[in-house]
């Protein structure tokens, strides 16, 4: 399934397990359906001191557990 970006390019929508890196260096890895977070995933902050475990349904966060060192 393809989608169109703001600059007119087309790209594939994320399906299954994917990772996204944010400009601040944090990384989210989790399940996607039709390019929306759906299911369990986790976000590791750039300093690697904080991990957020999250559960999403159709892009909406339902649950979050924060682990900090």
Buried (B, 14 or more C-beta within 10 A) or exposed (E): EEEEEEEEEEEEEBEEEBEBEEEEEBBBBBBBBEBBBBBBBBBBBEEEEBBBBBBBEEEEEEEEEEEEE
